[in-house]
Amino acid sequence: MSYRTMPFFTLQSALLLTEVLKEREAQVELKKLKEKMNNGADRDLREKAEKEYHEFLQKDLEEKRRQAEMNKMTAEFQKAQ
């Protein structure tokens, strides 16, 4: 290599390094955005699951209450006979 081509290769290497660093910075930013979105989605899914669970418990309790009432009515009917 001659002394005339050295600055060219140094400049080329510097430009390549700059591009690589910019790309890496963009990837890190994208990763942060994805994590932020996932945290929000996870929270929404967790809230939805909790809501569905509470609705299930309410329905289950109502069904048990109706069943106990029916059992009581059946027992009273059988006693009356």
BELKAPE-V43378 format. One record per pair of residues at least 4 apart in sequence whose ideal C-beta (glycine too) atoms are under 8 Angstrom apart, sorted by sequence separation. I is the first residue (numbers start at 0). J is the second residue. D is the distance in Angstrom with one decimal. If there is no record, write none. Layout:
# BELKAPE-V43378
I,J,D / I,J,D
This chain:
# BELKAPE-V43378
0,4,5.2 / 1,5,7.6 / 3,7,7.7 / 4,8,6.2 / 5,9,6.2 / 6,10,6.1 / 7,11,6.2 / 8,12,6.1 / 9,13,6.4 / 10,14,6.4 / 11,15,6.3 / 12,16,6.2 / 13,17,6.4 / 14,18,6.5 / 15,19,6.3 / 16,20,6.3 / 17,21,6.4 / 18,22,6.3 / 19,23,6.3 / 20,24,6.3 / 21,25,6.4 / 22,26,6.4 / 23,27,6.5 / 24,28,6.4 / 25,29,6.3 / 26,30,6.4 / 27,31,6.6 / 28,32,6.5 / 29,33,6.3 / 30,34,6.4 / 31,35,6.3 / 32,36,6.3 / 33,37,6.2 / 34,38,6.3 / 35,39,6.7 / 36,40,6.2 / 37,41,6.0 / 38,42,6.4 / 39,43,6.5 / 40,44,6.2 / 41,45,6.1 / 42,46,6.3 / 43,47,6.3 / 44,48,6.2 / 45,49,6.3 / 46,50,6.3 / 47,51,6.4 / 48,52,6.2 / 49,53,6.4 / 50,54,6.4 / 51,55,6.3 / 52,56,6.5 / 53,57,6.4 / 54,58,6.3 / 55,59,6.1 / 56,60,6.2 / 57,61,6.3 / 58,62,6.2 / 59,63,6.4 / 60,64,6.3 / 61,65,6.4 / 62,66,6.2 / 63,67,6.3 / 64,68,6.4 / 65,69,6.3 / 66,70,6.3 / 67,71,6.3 / 68,72,6.4 / 69,73,6.2 / 70,74,6.3 / 71,75,6.4 / 72,76,6.2 / 73,77,6.3 / 74,78,6.4 / 75,79,6.5 / 76,80,7.0 / 0,5,6.3 / 0,8,7.6
